[in-house]
Structures are given as C-alpha cells and as structure tokens.
Amino acid sequence: MAAGLGFDVAAGVATITIDRPAKRNAMSADMWRALPGILETLAKDDAVRVVVLTGAGGNFCAGADIAELGDIHRDDDSHLSTVAERALAAFPKPTLAAIEGYCVGGGCQLAAACDLRFAAEDARFGITPAKLGIVYPAAATARLVRLVGPAAAKYLLFSADLVGAGHALRIGLLDEVVPAGGLRDRVAAFTGTLASRSLLTQQATKDIVDAIAAGGPVEEKAARWLAEVALSGEVDEGVAAFLERRPPTFTWTTPIR
C-alpha cells in the first residue's frame, strides 16, 4: 500500500482515507497506482458492504501532485488517474465520497466516480486543468457531463474556478450538504443504513443505472439479476422480516465472476 493511502473496515463499512495533509491530500503517482489494488481487495471481502472515500486533516483531495504530473498523466487511456477512476466507478458495492475542505482536480475526478457525494457546507470544489494548459481526461470529462450536464461541466472546466458546496449541490455534483462538524455523523448514519439493506438490490441497481446513464442496453443485465434474485433467498428473507416485524438479515454477497 502506498504511503498516504490506507483503509479500515468496521461494521460492514470500509473507509479509504487519502492521508497526505501536508499537501492537502494531493495524490502522488504511487497513490494513484495503489487505489485499484485496494478496491480489488475490498470487492472480494464479504464483510465489506459499503465503501467511503475521504481525506485526512480537513481536506478531501487537492488533486494530482503537480510535481509528478508527467508520471500521472500519460496518454488518455493510461493516465494513472483514469485507471484509478475507472476502478472506483466499477466497484460493485455502493461507494460514497465524504468531502471536507478542498476537492479539486483529481479530487473531483475521484468524487465523481463514487456513487454518492456528501460534503460539509464549507467544502470547495474545482476542476483546474485550464490553469495548467492540460486537457482533462476524456473518461473523467464524460463522467462529469453525465453527472452535471454539458453547461455546468463547461463552466467548471473553462473557468477552473473554485465553487462552494451550495453551487455544487445545485448543479448535481453533490447529493447532500451537511452543516460544518456534522459530516462524520451523517455519513456514519447513512452508510449504516446502506450496510443493513440488500447488497443484491444495491449491486443490481448500480449495474443497471450505470448502464442506462451510459446509454447502453439493460435487458441482458436485468435478466441476469432476476436470475440471481431467484437463487439468492433474499426475497424470502425480506418478506419474512416484513411479516415478522423485524429487521431483515440479508446474507447475499457479491459473486466474483
């Protein structure tokens, strides 16, 4: 594992922490390289039902380390940031970015690759390649456009300006804004809820929604998930729990195919 990037698991929730506070958690080349391996480990861990990506020291991530930009940004398909972003977006279980402070450049790229984004009300967001004369990776640009729309994406990319959490919420970059000091508790409560729900439902939803967002066919995916439901026993447990007025205990885990 690269210095500056680590994870822990508790009560079904894995928390990946970007921990390089002296550089506002800017991601080094080694950190970008390490993230896909961490995600692969967590995907195979049946104890993990949700992943939170966050930063240490009051910031989420100030982006790629500019001093290592030549190593990080190669041709578009082999950008270390693109490889890491794709691994995060493809992670089979729910993912949530918990954002404080600066979320800039590659930090926004990582946040956008998560399923959901919660932020403290004083967080700041920006995508800054126009300050450096570089082109934002095509995969990241496409994801940003799907998330916020063409005009909002152009606003962020043209200007490279930082915007507040209220602006980010308004354009769809965020899902929730939390009062300062309350982010940790809100994320813990929400991920606790997610960890108690059916992972089968969540993973099927993620697979199908992402396919719809990308403009691809969904019929084959839907049929595969219906077959998985029939084999899983999840519905029997859900119905029994409802009739018995108790919380369900879902035991289905991610199939490795």
Contacts in CASP RR format, 6 or more apart in sequence:
PFRMAT RR
TARGET T0000
AUTHOR 0000-0000-0000
METHOD contacts of the structure
MODEL  1
MAAGLGFDVAAGVATITIDRPAKRNAMSADMWRALPGILETLAKDDAVRV
VVLTGAGGNFCAGADIAELGDIHRDDDSHLSTVAERALAAFPKPTLAAIE
GYCVGGGCQLAAACDLRFAAEDARFGITPAKLGIVYPAAATARLVRLVGP
AAAKYLLFSADLVGAGHALRIGLLDEVVPAGGLRDRVAAFTGTLASRSLL
TQQATKDIVDAIAAGGPVEEKAARWLAEVALSGEVDEGVAAFLERRPPTF
TWTTPIR
1 34 0 8 1.000
1 38 0 8 1.000
2 28 0 8 1.000
2 30 0 8 1.000
2 31 0 8 1.000
2 33 0 8 1.000
2 34 0 8 1.000
3 20 0 8 1.000
3 30 0 8 1.000
3 31 0 8 1.000
4 18 0 8 1.000
4 19 0 8 1.000
4 20 0 8 1.000
4 28 0 8 1.000
4 31 0 8 1.000
5 16 0 8 1.000
5 17 0 8 1.000
5 18 0 8 1.000
5 19 0 8 1.000
5 27 0 8 1.000
5 31 0 8 1.000
5 34 0 8 1.000
5 35 0 8 1.000
5 38 0 8 1.000
6 16 0 8 1.000
6 17 0 8 1.000
6 19 0 8 1.000
6 38 0 8 1.000
7 14 0 8 1.000
7 15 0 8 1.000
7 16 0 8 1.000
7 17 0 8 1.000
7 38 0 8 1.000
7 42 0 8 1.000
8 14 0 8 1.000
8 15 0 8 1.000
8 17 0 8 1.000
9 15 0 8 1.000
9 42 0 8 1.000
9 45 0 8 1.000
9 47 0 8 1.000
9 48 0 8 1.000
11 192 0 8 1.000
11 195 0 8 1.000
12 47 0 8 1.000
12 48 0 8 1.000
12 49 0 8 1.000
12 50 0 8 1.000
12 192 0 8 1.000
12 195 0 8 1.000
13 48 0 8 1.000
13 49 0 8 1.000
13 50 0 8 1.000
13 51 0 8 1.000
13 52 0 8 1.000
13 188 0 8 1.000
13 191 0 8 1.000
13 192 0 8 1.000
13 195 0 8 1.000
14 42 0 8 1.000
14 45 0 8 1.000
14 48 0 8 1.000
14 50 0 8 1.000
14 51 0 8 1.000
14 52 0 8 1.000
15 51 0 8 1.000
15 52 0 8 1.000
15 54 0 8 1.000
16 35 0 8 1.000
16 38 0 8 1.000
16 42 0 8 1.000
16 51 0 8 1.000
16 52 0 8 1.000
16 53 0 8 1.000
16 54 0 8 1.000
17 54 0 8 1.000
17 55 0 8 1.000
17 56 0 8 1.000
18 25 0 8 1.000
18 27 0 8 1.000
18 31 0 8 1.000
18 53 0 8 1.000
18 54 0 8 1.000
18 55 0 8 1.000
18 56 0 8 1.000
18 60 0 8 1.000
18 61 0 8 1.000
19 25 0 8 1.000
19 55 0 8 1.000
19 56 0 8 1.000
20 26 0 8 1.000
20 27 0 8 1.000
20 28 0 8 1.000
20 31 0 8 1.000
20 56 0 8 1.000
21 56 0 8 1.000
21 57 0 8 1.000
21 58 0 8 1.000
21 59 0 8 1.000
23 62 0 8 1.000
23 65 0 8 1.000
24 59 0 8 1.000
24 61 0 8 1.000
24 62 0 8 1.000
24 102 0 8 1.000
25 55 0 8 1.000
25 56 0 8 1.000
25 57 0 8 1.000
25 59 0 8 1.000
25 60 0 8 1.000
25 61 0 8 1.000
25 62 0 8 1.000
25 63 0 8 1.000
26 61 0 8 1.000
26 62 0 8 1.000
26 63 0 8 1.000
26 64 0 8 1.000
26 65 0 8 1.000
26 66 0 8 1.000
27 61 0 8 1.000
27 63 0 8 1.000
27 64 0 8 1.000
27 65 0 8 1.000
27 72 0 8 1.000
27 81 0 8 1.000
27 106 0 8 1.000
27 107 0 8 1.000
27 110 0 8 1.000
28 65 0 8 1.000
28 68 0 8 1.000
29 65 0 8 1.000
29 68 0 8 1.000
29 71 0 8 1.000
29 72 0 8 1.000
29 80 0 8 1.000
32 64 0 8 1.000
32 72 0 8 1.000
32 80 0 8 1.000
32 81 0 8 1.000
32 83 0 8 1.000
32 84 0 8 1.000
33 80 0 8 1.000
33 84 0 8 1.000
35 84 0 8 1.000
35 87 0 8 1.000
35 88 0 8 1.000
36 83 0 8 1.000
36 84 0 8 1.000
36 87 0 8 1.000
37 87 0 8 1.000
39 51 0 8 1.000
39 87 0 8 1.000
39 88 0 8 1.000
39 91 0 8 1.000
40 87 0 8 1.000
42 48 0 8 1.000
42 51 0 8 1.000
42 91 0 8 1.000
42 93 0 8 1.000
43 91 0 8 1.000
43 92 0 8 1.000
43 93 0 8 1.000
43 254 0 8 1.000
43 256 0 8 1.000
44 256 0 8 1.000
46 253 0 8 1.000
46 254 0 8 1.000
48 93 0 8 1.000
49 93 0 8 1.000
49 94 0 8 1.000
49 194 0 8 1.000
49 195 0 8 1.000
49 199 0 8 1.000
50 93 0 8 1.000
50 94 0 8 1.000
50 95 0 8 1.000
50 96 0 8 1.000
50 191 0 8 1.000
50 192 0 8 1.000
50 194 0 8 1.000
50 195 0 8 1.000
51 91 0 8 1.000
51 93 0 8 1.000
51 94 0 8 1.000
51 95 0 8 1.000
51 96 0 8 1.000
52 95 0 8 1.000
52 96 0 8 1.000
52 97 0 8 1.000
52 98 0 8 1.000
52 187 0 8 1.000
52 191 0 8 1.000
53 88 0 8 1.000
53 95 0 8 1.000
53 96 0 8 1.000
53 97 0 8 1.000
53 98 0 8 1.000
53 110 0 8 1.000
53 111 0 8 1.000
53 114 0 8 1.000
54 60 0 8 1.000
54 97 0 8 1.000
54 98 0 8 1.000
54 99 0 8 1.000
54 100 0 8 1.000
54 187 0 8 1.000
55 61 0 8 1.000
55 98 0 8 1.000
55 100 0 8 1.000
57 100 0 8 1.000
58 100 0 8 1.000
58 101 0 8 1.000
59 100 0 8 1.000
59 101 0 8 1.000
59 102 0 8 1.000
59 103 0 8 1.000
60 97 0 8 1.000
60 98 0 8 1.000
60 99 0 8 1.000
60 100 0 8 1.000
60 101 0 8 1.000
60 102 0 8 1.000
60 103 0 8 1.000
60 107 0 8 1.000
60 111 0 8 1.000
60 123 0 8 1.000
61 102 0 8 1.000
61 103 0 8 1.000
61 104 0 8 1.000
61 106 0 8 1.000
61 107 0 8 1.000
61 110 0 8 1.000
61 111 0 8 1.000
62 102 0 8 1.000
62 104 0 8 1.000
62 105 0 8 1.000
62 107 0 8 1.000
63 104 0 8 1.000
63 105 0 8 1.000
63 106 0 8 1.000
63 107 0 8 1.000
63 108 0 8 1.000
63 109 0 8 1.000
64 72 0 8 1.000
64 73 0 8 1.000
64 81 0 8 1.000
64 105 0 8 1.000
64 106 0 8 1.000
65 72 0 8 1.000
66 132 0 8 1.000
69 132 0 8 1.000
69 134 0 8 1.000
71 80 0 8 1.000
72 79 0 8 1.000
72 80 0 8 1.000
72 81 0 8 1.000
73 79 0 8 1.000
73 80 0 8 1.000
73 81 0 8 1.000
73 134 0 8 1.000
73 137 0 8 1.000
74 80 0 8 1.000
76 82 0 8 1.000
76 137 0 8 1.000
76 138 0 8 1.000
76 139 0 8 1.000
79 137 0 8 1.000
81 106 0 8 1.000
81 109 0 8 1.000
81 137 0 8 1.000
81 140 0 8 1.000
82 137 0 8 1.000
82 139 0 8 1.000
82 140 0 8 1.000
84 110 0 8 1.000
85 109 0 8 1.000
85 110 0 8 1.000
85 112 0 8 1.000
85 113 0 8 1.000
85 137 0 8 1.000
85 139 0 8 1.000
85 140 0 8 1.000
85 143 0 8 1.000
86 113 0 8 1.000
86 139 0 8 1.000
88 95 0 8 1.000
88 110 0 8 1.000
88 113 0 8 1.000
88 114 0 8 1.000
89 113 0 8 1.000
89 143 0 8 1.000
89 210 0 8 1.000
92 203 0 8 1.000
92 206 0 8 1.000
92 207 0 8 1.000
92 254 0 8 1.000
93 199 0 8 1.000
93 202 0 8 1.000
93 203 0 8 1.000
93 206 0 8 1.000
93 254 0 8 1.000
94 115 0 8 1.000
94 116 0 8 1.000
94 194 0 8 1.000
94 202 0 8 1.000
94 206 0 8 1.000
95 113 0 8 1.000
95 114 0 8 1.000
95 115 0 8 1.000
95 116 0 8 1.000
96 114 0 8 1.000
96 115 0 8 1.000
96 116 0 8 1.000
96 117 0 8 1.000
96 118 0 8 1.000
96 187 0 8 1.000
96 190 0 8 1.000
96 191 0 8 1.000
96 194 0 8 1.000
97 103 0 8 1.000
97 110 0 8 1.000
97 111 0 8 1.000
97 114 0 8 1.000
97 116 0 8 1.000
97 117 0 8 1.000
97 118 0 8 1.000
98 118 0 8 1.000
98 119 0 8 1.000
98 183 0 8 1.000
98 184 0 8 1.000
98 187 0 8 1.000
99 111 0 8 1.000
99 117 0 8 1.000
99 118 0 8 1.000
99 119 0 8 1.000
99 120 0 8 1.000
99 123 0 8 1.000
99 174 0 8 1.000
99 183 0 8 1.000
100 119 0 8 1.000
100 120 0 8 1.000
100 122 0 8 1.000
100 123 0 8 1.000
100 183 0 8 1.000
101 120 0 8 1.000
101 122 0 8 1.000
101 123 0 8 1.000
101 124 0 8 1.000
102 123 0 8 1.000
102 124 0 8 1.000
102 162 0 8 1.000
103 111 0 8 1.000
103 119 0 8 1.000
103 123 0 8 1.000
103 124 0 8 1.000
103 125 0 8 1.000
103 126 0 8 1.000
104 124 0 8 1.000
104 125 0 8 1.000
104 126 0 8 1.000
104 127 0 8 1.000
104 128 0 8 1.000
104 162 0 8 1.000
105 126 0 8 1.000
105 127 0 8 1.000
105 128 0 8 1.000
105 129 0 8 1.000
106 127 0 8 1.000
106 140 0 8 1.000
108 125 0 8 1.000
108 126 0 8 1.000
108 127 0 8 1.000
108 144 0 8 1.000
108 156 0 8 1.000
108 173 0 8 1.000
109 127 0 8 1.000
109 137 0 8 1.000
109 140 0 8 1.000
109 143 0 8 1.000
111 117 0 8 1.000
111 173 0 8 1.000
112 140 0 8 1.000
112 143 0 8 1.000
112 144 0 8 1.000
112 147 0 8 1.000
112 173 0 8 1.000
113 143 0 8 1.000
115 206 0 8 1.000
116 175 0 8 1.000
117 173 0 8 1.000
117 174 0 8 1.000
117 175 0 8 1.000
117 176 0 8 1.000
118 174 0 8 1.000
118 175 0 8 1.000
118 176 0 8 1.000
118 177 0 8 1.000
118 178 0 8 1.000
118 183 0 8 1.000
118 186 0 8 1.000
118 187 0 8 1.000
118 190 0 8 1.000
119 165 0 8 1.000
119 168 0 8 1.000
119 169 0 8 1.000
119 174 0 8 1.000
119 176 0 8 1.000
119 177 0 8 1.000
119 178 0 8 1.000
119 183 0 8 1.000
120 165 0 8 1.000
120 177 0 8 1.000
120 178 0 8 1.000
120 179 0 8 1.000
120 180 0 8 1.000
120 181 0 8 1.000
120 182 0 8 1.000
120 183 0 8 1.000
121 165 0 8 1.000
121 166 0 8 1.000
121 177 0 8 1.000
121 178 0 8 1.000
121 179 0 8 1.000
121 180 0 8 1.000
122 165 0 8 1.000
122 180 0 8 1.000
123 164 0 8 1.000
123 165 0 8 1.000
123 168 0 8 1.000
124 162 0 8 1.000
124 163 0 8 1.000
124 164 0 8 1.000
124 165 0 8 1.000
125 156 0 8 1.000
125 162 0 8 1.000
125 163 0 8 1.000
125 164 0 8 1.000
125 165 0 8 1.000
125 167 0 8 1.000
125 168 0 8 1.000
125 173 0 8 1.000
126 156 0 8 1.000
126 160 0 8 1.000
126 161 0 8 1.000
126 162 0 8 1.000
126 163 0 8 1.000
127 136 0 8 1.000
127 144 0 8 1.000
127 156 0 8 1.000
127 157 0 8 1.000
127 160 0 8 1.000
128 160 0 8 1.000
129 135 0 8 1.000
129 136 0 8 1.000
129 157 0 8 1.000
129 160 0 8 1.000
130 157 0 8 1.000
130 158 0 8 1.000
130 159 0 8 1.000
130 160 0 8 1.000
131 160 0 8 1.000
136 144 0 8 1.000
136 157 0 8 1.000
141 153 0 8 1.000
141 157 0 8 1.000
144 153 0 8 1.000
144 156 0 8 1.000
144 157 0 8 1.000
145 153 0 8 1.000
146 213 0 8 1.000
146 214 0 8 1.000
147 172 0 8 1.000
147 173 0 8 1.000
148 156 0 8 1.000
148 171 0 8 1.000
148 172 0 8 1.000
148 173 0 8 1.000
149 171 0 8 1.000
152 171 0 8 1.000
152 172 0 8 1.000
152 173 0 8 1.000
155 171 0 8 1.000
156 163 0 8 1.000
165 174 0 8 1.000
165 177 0 8 1.000
166 174 0 8 1.000
166 177 0 8 1.000
168 174 0 8 1.000
168 177 0 8 1.000
169 175 0 8 1.000
169 176 0 8 1.000
169 177 0 8 1.000
176 186 0 8 1.000
178 186 0 8 1.000
194 202 0 8 1.000
196 247 0 8 1.000
196 248 0 8 1.000
196 250 0 8 1.000
197 250 0 8 1.000
198 234 0 8 1.000
198 238 0 8 1.000
198 248 0 8 1.000
198 250 0 8 1.000
198 252 0 8 1.000
199 250 0 8 1.000
199 252 0 8 1.000
199 253 0 8 1.000
199 254 0 8 1.000
200 225 0 8 1.000
200 228 0 8 1.000
200 229 0 8 1.000
200 232 0 8 1.000
200 234 0 8 1.000
200 250 0 8 1.000
200 252 0 8 1.000
201 234 0 8 1.000
203 254 0 8 1.000
204 225 0 8 1.000
204 228 0 8 1.000
204 229 0 8 1.000
207 221 0 8 1.000
207 225 0 8 1.000
208 218 0 8 1.000
208 221 0 8 1.000
208 222 0 8 1.000
208 225 0 8 1.000
211 217 0 8 1.000
211 218 0 8 1.000
211 221 0 8 1.000
212 218 0 8 1.000
228 255 0 8 1.000
229 235 0 8 1.000
232 252 0 8 1.000
233 252 0 8 1.000
234 250 0 8 1.000
234 252 0 8 1.000
237 248 0 8 1.000
237 249 0 8 1.000
237 250 0 8 1.000
237 251 0 8 1.000
238 248 0 8 1.000
238 250 0 8 1.000
240 248 0 8 1.000
241 247 0 8 1.000
241 248 0 8 1.000
241 249 0 8 1.000
242 248 0 8 1.000
END
